[in-house]
């Protein structure tokens, strides 16, 4: 009887871990930022021998279909890659899914800053000169923020404006299909500046085609050590596009802890580090509880800014 009790205790203490094929759900098409993160995680899970996995590209509703799909599952073998859109979708009313209650945050896996960039022949040599022009006439410069009003790219330039007392609603914001089109239009001289994730701007800064005026990170990027942060230039603006792995709402504490262990190891893997390096990002890791608190703070900040921009749904 004693040996049976010991065996039962050992089984009870065994940590949960994935035991069948995992489905990694992303809200973007193949090649998008979320998809690249999912493919890297898929590779890590296979290389480490944790489990096999498949990536499901479930596009639509700004990622809302993917997040809703994960939320409703009762199986811990379904996870999703989430970025800031999960917040802005709910705040704007485009999605009913509440990112603070309808999914389980598993781990924060890193972030990427926003670059405020102009063409290399622009008269604006630094972010101070650029904002001084906006102070004179907020609508005088056409600024692309990609495809999403209220997202991190829009938020970054809005906060820069607010730092100098400029009404961000008066800025001339240009919307395209995404970062690639923003780059094309800036290089083609059709817009004056872009506020885009730094991976879209860094190669062109390095080639001399663009000038990044500042990054919204809390420290300089190793890939472009000559580029200051906005804070260094006197603008208290830190805003990043984070990557968080989420699970279904119904996960147990044991399942959450199991995923934490898997994702902590994944975050430290050469494959994931290479992904972070490719976008000159910050690969910091946070566990589930810390990630949940981070999301609460981020949601509150995003809601305040989107409300000021007139993009939040009326309560």
N, C-alpha and C positions, 0 to 999 in steps of 0.2 A: 504493500500500500504506500510505503514511504517513497519508493522509487517512482510509482505512478504519480504521486503528488508533485514530486520534483519535476517530472517530465511535463506535467500540465502547467506548472509555474513557468518553465522555460519557454513553452509555446506561447503563453500569455505575454511574456516579456519580449518576444521577437517583434522587431519593428516592422511596420507595414512597408511594402515596396511594390512597385508595379509587377504584376504577374502575367500580363497578356499585352497584346499590341496596344500601344497608346495612340490616340488620335490627337494631333496638334492642330488646332483650328485657328485660322487667320482670316481677317476681314479684308485683305487686299489680294490682288491678283499675283501670280507668279512674278518674282523679280522685285516686288515692293519691299519696303523696309521690314514690315512684319513678317513677310514671307522669308526674307533672308535670315531673320532671327529664328524662325521655325525650322528652317533647313539646317542651320547650325546646331540647334538643340537636337534635332533628329539624328544628326551625325554623331553627336556626343553620346546620346543614349545607346546607339549601336556600338560605337567604338569601346565604350566602357563596359559593355556587356550587361547593362541594366535591363534593357528591353528593346524590342523592335518598335518602330512607330511609323505612322503615315501622316502626311500633311494634307489637311483639307482646306482649300481656298474657298471660303464661303463669303463671297462679296455681296455688297448691297447695304443700303441705309448707313453709309459711312462707318461700316464695321459692326453696325447694330445687329445684323443677322447672325454674325459669328458669335458675338457676345451672348446673345439670347439663346443660341443653340447650346453653348457650353453651360449656361446658367441652369437650363432645364434638365440636364442629364443627372441621373442618379448613380452614375458610375465614375469612380475616381480616375479611370483611364482616359478621360476626356479633359484636356486642358486647352487654354487659349493664350495667345500672345496679345497683350493689350498695351495701347499707348494712349496719349492724351485725348484722343477722340472719344473714348468711352466716357469721359467727363463732359466734354462739350456737347455731345449728342443728347445727354440727359438734361443739361442745363438749358439748352436751346429748345427742348421739347421734341426733338427729332426722334428720340427713343424713350420708351417708358422704363427701360432697364436702369435701375439705380446701382451705380458702380460701388456704392458703399454697403449695400445690403443684399443684392441679388446675385453676386458672385463671391467666391472665396479668394482673396489675394494669397498667393503662395510664396512668391519671392520677387523682390526687385532685382533686376539683372543688369542695370546700367542706364546710362543716359547719353544724349548727344545735344550739344548746344546749338543755338541759332547764330548765324552769321549775318551781319548787316553789311552788304557789299554793293559796290558801284563798279563801273568800268574803269579800267586803268587810266583812261583819258578824262575822267570826271574832274571837275574843278574842286571837288571836296576831298581833301587830303586826309581828314580825320573825322571822327564822329562828332566832335564839337562843331566844326564848320557845317557839317550836314544838318545838325539840329538847329544851328543858328538860322539857316535858311528856312527851316520849317517854322521857326519862331516868327520870322518876317511874314511868311505866307504858307500856312499849313498845307494848302492844296497845290503848291507850286511844283512838287516832285511826285512823279508817279512811282509808287512802290508796290511791287508784287509780293504777295504773301502766299503764293501757291494756290491751292484749290479750296481753302477752308477759312471763311471768316470766323473769328473767335478761337481759332486754334493757336498753337504755340508760336507760329511765325507771326501771326497778326498780333498776338499778345505782346511779343517782344518789342515790336516797333511802337505799339500803343503805350507801353510802359516807358519807353525812351521819351516819347512826347510828353507824357505826364510829368516826368522828372523836371521838365523845364516849363511846366504850366501850360502846355499846349493841349487844347481839346482834341483827343484822339479821333473823335468823330468827324473832324474837319480834314483829316488826312486823305489824300487821294490814293485809296487802296485799289489795286488791280488784281483780279482773280483770273487764274489760268487753270489748266487741267492738273497741274502738278509742278514739282520742282524743275523737271527737265525743260518744260515750256518757259518757266520763269528765266532760266539760264539763257535759253535761246533768245528771248526777247531783250534781255539786258545786254547781251553781247551784240545783238543786232541794232541797238540804239533806240528801241521802241519804248523803253521805260528808263527811269533814272536810277533806280536802285531795287534791290530785292532783299527780303528778310526770309531766309531759307535755312534749313538744317545745314550745318557746316560742311557735311560731306558733299553737298552740291556746289559749294563755293571754293573749298580748299584747293582742288586741282587747278582751277582757273586763276586763283591767287598765285599759286606756285609757278604757273606758266607765264604770268605777267599780264594776262588778259583782264583780270579783275583786281580790285583792291578791297580787301575785307577791312572795314573800318573798326569793327570790334566784334567780340564774341560774347554771348550771354552766359558764359560759364563762370565758375568761381576761380578758375586758374587758366593760364594759357595752354593752348594745345601744342603738344610736342611737334606736330606736323608743320605748324606755322608759328614758330617761336617769336617772330617779328610782329605778330598781331596781338594787340592788347585786349584785355577784357573790357567790357563796358564799365565795370566798377573801377578799373584802373584809370579810366578817362573821366571819372567823376559822376557816372550815372549808376545809381544803385539798382541795377537790373540784372538779376540772375534768373534765367528761365531755360529749362531744358526739356527735350522730348524724351521721356523715360520709357523703359520697357519693363513691363511687369507680367509675370506668368500668373494666370488666374485658373481657378477650377470651379466646378459646380457649387451651387449654394449649399448643397446638402452634405459636403464633406465632413467626416468625423475628425476629431483632434488627432487621432493616430494617423489618418491618411494625410493630413496636413503636415505633420512632423516627418512622415515618410517622404513626401515630395520636397520638403525643405532640404533634407539630407541629399537627395538626388540633385536638386538644382544648385545647392551650394557647391557640390563637386563639379557640376557642369560649368558654373561660373568661373571656376579656377582652371578649367581645361584649356589646353593650347588652342583648340578650335574656337571656343568662345572668345578667348583673348584676341585671336586673329580677327574675328568679326568686329570687336570693339575698336581695334587698332585701325581697321579699314575705314572707319568713319571718324577717326580721331576722337573717339568718345571716352567716357569715364565708365569703367566696368565695376563700380562698387556694387556690393551685394547687401541686401537686407532680408531678414527672415520675415515670416508671415505677419507677426504682430507689429513689427516695426513698419512694414509696408502698409499695413492697414492704417496706422496713424499718419503716415506720410500722405496717403490718398485722401484722408479727411482734410488735412491742411491744404492740399493742392486743390481739392474740390472747392473749398471755401474761397480761396484766392481766385480761382477761375470764375466762380460765380459772381464775385464782386466786379471783376473786370468786364465780363460779358454783360452784366447788368448795365454798367456804365456805357458800354458800346451799343446798347439797345438790342443785344442778341439773346438775352435770357428770356425764357418764357415767363409770362406774367403769373404770379402766384395767386 
